[in-house]
């Protein structure tokens, strides 16, 4: 059997493995579909993550150097690629009572032919309802970050909302903002096919930032008021500058992207100085949640799974391209790393 790993920065390859025996609390899944994470995982894959030589200290709430001799956060050759898997349970341990052999499930897991997971009190091992779409299931992770971005932006009925960056997180944020009652929802992305998908799923208008002044266009569209909320998922410095220009006085920019260092040129002395904007750094996985104790990541996860499985969210168009497992090593390097403009969220079929 094979699994997909990063053998060195920016190089994906298959390695062989043999399944171990499962523990009493575990289940083995035969994977039918999988998908990588196009954001933070790519930073790891390129060897640019701070986690290689540092670790985030919960005590200090900052990155701290790893102790001498400590294993790096990313070890190439061992670093397994992938984020979500969907498949059938083929074996369960003696302590597993919530799941049965033959059930279709979705969970976090790497791109490989079988995945062994804890199956006792694990809310992230999700049962797939009859007829549920696997494309929605593998969007379980990006949906959480889209929802936290929308919630942290305080999107309300009647608001003017802009979503910058129309990858998987941005596309789901478009849907959530419109369904939350926003009167105008604007998508921003340089890629036409991403803008077309956003327009099909809730965006009222989309702008190409390479061909117009987005901040100015947002102000025109909103009768010179500007956006009440801007959800920034691109991590691009020019996009943040445009957001500061297009934000309404006192509006909120929900910054979802895990960005790299900005080049010189980002200017907080222009519109940012006059618009009294609030920038909120949004991350679904950070606890306590800003709305704690009412909301937690678990509540976000539960809510997202319900919305994905009942069809409230539609992610079929987001899973693009879809490639066979046998080609996923080359496809990962091509679509996820080298040419991310050619994909939104890559899907992988193993059956």
N, C-alpha and C positions, 0 to 999 in steps of 0.2 A: 504494500500500500504506500501511497505517496502523500506528502504534505508540502505546502509552499512556504519557503523561508527566504529571508534575506541573507545571502552568503557573504555579501560585503555591501558597502553603501551603494545604493541604486542598482543592485543586481539581485533579481529574484530567480530562484531555481527550485526544482523539486528534490526532496530527499526521501529516502525510503524509511519506513518505520514499521514496527510491530506493536499491536495493541497489548497492553498489560492486562492482567486480570482485574475486573472491576471490584471495588470495595462494597461492603454491604449497603452503604448510603448512595451508591452511584448508579447511573444509567449510561448505556452506550447508545449513541445515535449514529445511524447510517445516513450520511449527509446527502441530500438531494440538491440543495441550492446553498450558495454562500455569497458573501459580499465583503469587500474590504472597507476600511474607513478612509475617506479621501482627505481628511484634515490632519489631525495630529499624528496619525499613523505614517503619513507621507513624510512629515518632519523627522520622525524616527528612521524611516527607510533611507532618507538622504544623509543620515548621520549628523543632523543639525540640532537635535533636541538637547536641551540643557540636562536631561536626565542621564546622559552618558557619563558625565563626570560629576554631576551634582544630584542631590535628591531634595525634594520639597519637604521641609520640616513642618509638621503640623504644630509642633511646640512653638517654633519661632515664626511660623507663617512666612517663610522665605526660603529660597534655594540656598542650600548649604553644601560645601564640598564633601564628597564621599571620603570616608576614612581610608587611610593608606592600606592598600591590600584588599579593599572591598571590591567586589565584583561590579563592573560597570552596569549601568541601567539597561543598556542595549548591548548584547553580545552577538555580533554577526556570525552567521552559521547556525545559531540557535534561535534567533529572533523569528518567530512564526508570524506570518502575515495573515490578516483577516480580522473580521469584526463580528459578523452575524452568520449563523447557519440555520437552515431549516431541514429537517429530516425525520426519519422514522426511528422510534425506539426499538432496538433489537435485543436488548438484554437489560435486566434490572437486578439490583442487589436485594438481599433478603430483607433489608430494612425499608425498602421503598414501597409505599402504599398509595401514594397520590398519582402514580403513573402506571401504565400497562404497556407491555410489549405490543407493538403495532400502532401506537398512537403517534400522530404527527405533532412535532413540537418545534419551537424556535428558541434559540438561546444565543448568548455570546459564545463565540468560538472561532478558532483559526480555520483557514482554508485547507481542509484535509478530508480524507474519505470517511473517517469515523471520528467522533468526538465523545469523550467520556466526561460526564459532568456530575456534580452533586445533585441528587434528586430528592433530598429531604429538606423541607423548609427553604426551598430555593425559589423565590418569586420570579426570578429571571429565567427560569425554565418554563416557557409559556406553551400551553396547549393550543394547537391550531383548530379553530372551529371549522366545521364542515363548509367547504366552499370558499374559505378565506384565501386571499391571494398571497403567494409567497413574496411578491414584490413589496407588498405592504409590510410583511413581517420583517424583512431585512432592513426596513427603514425604522425599526424600533429605536435604534440608537440615535440617528439624526433627528427623529421626531421629538425626542426629549430636549435636545438643545434648541430646537426651533420653538418649542413651547415655552421653555424658560426665557428665551429671548423675547418672545411676545409678551409674556407676563411681566418681565422686568422692565419692558418698555411702557407698561401701564396702558396698553391699547384698550380703548373703550369705544362704545357705540358712537358712531358719528365722527370718529377721528380721521385725520389724514395720516396715512401710514406709508412709509417708504421702506422697501426691503432691498438692501444692496448686496449683490452676489447671489446668483440664482443656481447654486449647486443644490444638493439634496436638502440641506438645512434651510436655505433661502426659499426653495420651492414650497416646502411644508409651512414655513412662516407665512408665505403669501396666503395659503389656504386658511390657516388659523386666523390671521388678521381679518380676512374678509368675513369668515364665519362668525367672528366675534362682533361684527357689526360696523367695522370701519367703513366710512362712506366713500373714501377714495383710497385705493391701494395701488402703489406704484412699485414696479420691479425695475431694478437697474442691473444690467449686465452687458458686456460687449458682444456676447454671442447671440446671434439671431434665434437659433433653435431653442435656446434656454428662455428667451423672451417669449417666444411663441407658446411654449408649454405653460409659462406663468399666466399668460393671457387666457389660456383655455381653462385654467383652474383658479380664477379669482382676481387676477390683476386687472385693474381698470385701464392702466396705461403702463407702458414700459419704455425706458430710455436706454440708448446706447451711450455710455459715458465717453466713448472715443469720438463721437460725432456731434455732441451738444454739451452745453453747460448745464449739468444736471441740477445744481442748486437753483439756478435761475429758472429752469423749466418747472421745477417743483413749486417755486414761488408763484409763477404764472398760473399753474394748474389749480392752486389753492387760493386764488384771489389775493395774492401777496402775503398771505398769512404764514405759509410754510407748513412743514410736516409737524404734527403733534409728536409723532414717534418715528424714529429711524432705527431699523434693525440692521446692523452692519455685520455681514458674515464674510466679506471678501478678504479682509486684512490688508487692503491696499491703502497706501498713504493718501493718494489722490482722492480715493473714495471717502475717506474721513474728512478731508478738506471740503469736498462737495457736500457732505452731510452737514458740516458746520455752517455752510452757506445756505442750505435748504431747510434747516430746522426752524421751527417757529420760536418766537421768544418764549423762553422757559420750557421748551420741549425737551424730550429725552432721547438720547442716542444709546441704544442697547448694543453694546459691543460684544458680539458673540465669537468673533474670529480669534483663533490662537495664532497670533501674527508673529512675523519675524521682525527684527529691528527695522525701523523706518529710516529711509535715506534722509539726508538734509533737505529741507524744503517745506515740511509740515509747519504751518504757521498758525499759532494760537493768538496772534495779535490782530487778526482781521475780523471776520464775522464772529468768531468764537468769543472775542472780547465784548461784543455788543449784544449778542443774542441770549446771554444768560442760560446757555444750554447745559444740560446735565449729561455727563457720560457715565453710564453704568456698565461695569464689566460683568457680563452675564455668563454663568457656567452652571448647567444643571447639576453637575456632579459635586459642587461645593456645598458642604453642610456646615452650619445650619442654613437652610434655604432663607432668602430674604423675607419670606412670609411665614417663617417658623413661629409657632408650632403647628399652624394649620396646614402648611405645605412642607413636604420633604421630597427628596428625590424619589422615594418609593411611591409617593402619591403621583408625582409627575409620570413615572413609569407606568403605573396602573392606568392612569388616564389616557396616556398615549396609546397603550396597547388596546384599550377599549375603542378608541377612535379609529385606529388602524384596522381592527378586526370587524367593526360594524359598518365600514365603508364611508364613514364621515370624512376621512382623509383618503385620497386616491393617489397612490404612488407608482402606478404602472408606467407612466411616462418618465418617471424619475430614474428608473433602472435602465440605464443606457450607457454603453452597449451591454449585451448579454453574450458571454463567450463560454465555450466548453472548457471543462476543467483541464483537459490536456493542453490547452493553449493559454492557460491563465498565467503562466510564468512570463511569457512574452507580452501578453495583454496587460499585465500589471505594470510592467515597465513602460509600455507604450501609452496606455490610456490614463493610468493613475499618476505616473511620475513625469514622463517626458512630454506628453501632450494632453494635459488635463482639460484643455479646451475641447477635446473630442469626446468627452464623457461627462456624465452627471454623477451617477453612482453605478459602478460596474457590477453587473450580476454574473454569477458563475453557475452553470448547470453541471451536475455530476451524473445525472441519469438521462 
